[in-house]
Amino acid sequence: MDSRGQERAITGNRQTSWAFADAFVAEDEALHWARERAREAGLRSVSAGTGAALRLLAATAGAKAIAEIGTGTGVSGLHLLHGMRADGVLTTVDIEPECQQFARQAFRTAGFAGNRARFIPGRALDVLPRLADGGYDLVFCDGDRTEYLDYLGESLRLLRPGGLVAFEGIFADGRTVDASAPPAEVQRLRELLRTVRESQLLLPSLLPVGDGLLCAVKRDR
């Protein structure tokens, strides 16, 4: 097959391949319940593929302490808890305490003890400065995308050397790579991408799962 034929085959199979990859790891009843609560509340949850990637990253990092920005109804938190160490603690921040109650119930349904998660209601940029320097193995950001650059600065402070930061929704439903004049949210996402890619402190990768998962390891320097 010549290069053009190969490109057509890749293009034709791309959506099917992505859908297959996204559904590769099955989700349990607690995750289905949390997803349904999110749908009822009009909230967007990470895809199953993104959740599986988060679970893998948490396990690979041997994460004992994770900070999450954007609790939602607990979908991403469940994946992180499944991946991190059995004695690990998830600190999760959200501006909507009502949603955190759903997450608390979902964690309990999945069999996680109450002391495995610390719920902090409030705006992320008000809460993050109160968290310990270098005290986290992974920071997952799924909050206000216009604040992602600010989250990055806080994450670099929070992470231990060799720790990992991840940002959800980087593709913004395809708008990030759209050539048309971008809205403010997309401008900020593009700034984040440039900053992470050019940083000497970070080793980055942009994973094509869900709506785009930007990951970076804080170098041990």
N, C-alpha and C positions, 0 to 999 in steps of 0.2 A: 504494500500500500504506500503511495507517495505521501508527502507531507500534507498536501491539501486534503487528501482523502482521510488521512489520520486525524487531522484537525476537525473535519466534519463529523467523524465518528465520536470524537471526544465531546464536541458540542452537543450532538444529538443525545448522548447518554448522560450528560452532566446532571440534569435534573433528577433522573432516575437514580443515578449513583448517589447524589446528595441525600435523597429521600431514604435510600437504603441505609446509608451511613448514619443518618439521624435517628433511625429506628432500631439500630443494631443492638443497643443495650435496652433490655426490657425494664419498665418501671413498675414498682410495686403499688399496692393499694393506697398506701399513705401518700405517695406522689400523685396518683390519680385524683385522690380526694383534694389535695392542695391545689392541683391544677384547676379543678372544678370550682373551688372557692375563688381562685383568681379570675376565672372567666366570669363568674357571677358579679364580681366587684369591678369588672372592666379593666383588670390589670393584665399586663403582658408578662408571661413567665418565660424563663429560658427554655429553649428547645430541649428535647431529650438528648440530642447529640451534644449540645453545649453542656448539659448537666453531666453527661458521661465524661466529657473532657475535664470538667472541674473535679469530678471524683478522681480521675486518673492523676491530675496535677497534684491534688491534695495528698494522694497516696505516695506519689513519686517523691514529693517533698518531705514525706514523713511528718506531716504537719501536726503539731500539738496545739498551736494557737493560730486561729484564722479570724480576720476581721472582714465582715461583709457589710457593704454599703447598699442598702435596699433589701430589706427582709422580704417584702411582699407577703405572700401566704405560705412561704417556706419551701418552695420548689427547689431553688438553688441551694438553700441551706441543707436540705435533706441530702442532696448529692454530696455536698462538702462534708457533712457528718459521716456519710458512708465511706468517704475516702480517707479521712484523717485518722490519727491514732485513736485507739479505744479510750485513752485517758485525755484526749484532746478537748478543748473548749472552743466553741464558735461564739464570737462576739458579733452580734448583728444589730445594725442601726437602721431605723426607718422613721420617717416623719409621721407615719400613720400607725398609732398603737393598736388600733382595731385590727389591722391586718396581722400584726404581730401575735395577737391572740389566736388567729387561725394557724399561724406557723407553730406556735407553742403546742397546739393540739395535734398538728401533723407530726411533730417530732415525737410526741408522747405515743401516738398511734404506731409509729415506726419502731418503737421500743427503746428510744434514747432516754436516758435518765435526765431529770430536770436540771442537774448540774452540768450537763454537756453544752448548754447554750446560755449565753447571757444576752438578754434583750435590753437594748437602750433606745427609748423613743427620743426623737429629736432630729433636727437638721444635721446632716453629716458634717458640715464644716464647723458646726458648733461642738459636736461630740468628739471628732477625731483628735483635736489638740489635747484632749484629756486622756488619751490612750498612751501607753508606755512606749518610749523610744526603743526601737530594736526588739520589741517584744513579740513579733508576729512572724510566722513562717510564710503566710500567704495573705494577700489582701485582694478581695474580689469586689469590683466596683460595678454596680448596676443601679445607679441613682440618676440624678439630674445630669444629662449628658453635657449641658453647658458648663458644668462644674468639674468635668473630668480632669482638666489640667490641674485644678486645685487639689483634686483627690490624688493625683500623681505625686505632687509635692509632699502631701501628708504620708502617702504610702512609702516613699523613700525613707522617711523618718521612722516609720513604724516597723519596717522590715529589718530582719537580721540580714547580715551578709549571706548571699546565696538564697535569700527568700524570693518569692515570686508575686508579681502583681498581675491581675487580669481585669480587662475591661470588656463588658458586654455591649452588644449593639453597635459595633463600630461601622458596619455597613449602612446603618440607618435606612433599611429597606431599599438599598441600592443608590441612595442619594449621595453617598460619600464619593462615589466614582462617577457621578453624573456631571457632565461638562457645563450644565446650565448654572446660572447664578445661585449659589447655595444660601439657604437660610442660616441664621446665626448658629443653630445647633450643629449643622454640618461644618461650618467654618471652624468651630471649636474642635470637632472631631479630627479634622484635617491637621489642625495645629498640634493636637495630641499625637497623631501618627508621626508627624515630622519630629516632634520633640523626642519621642521614644526612640525612633530610628537613629537619630543623630547623637543621642546621649552616650557618653563614654562610660556611664555608670550602669548601663542596662544592656542585656543581651536579649533582643526581641524576636518575636514571631507573631504573625497574624494568621490565625487559624480560620479556615472557611467553614465553620460550623455555625448553625443557627443564623443569627444576624451579624456574625463576625465576632470573634473573640481575640482581642489583642492581649498577648502575654509577654512578659519580660522578666528576666531574672536579674536581681540586683547583684552586680559583680562583687566578689570578695577581693577588695583592693587594700 
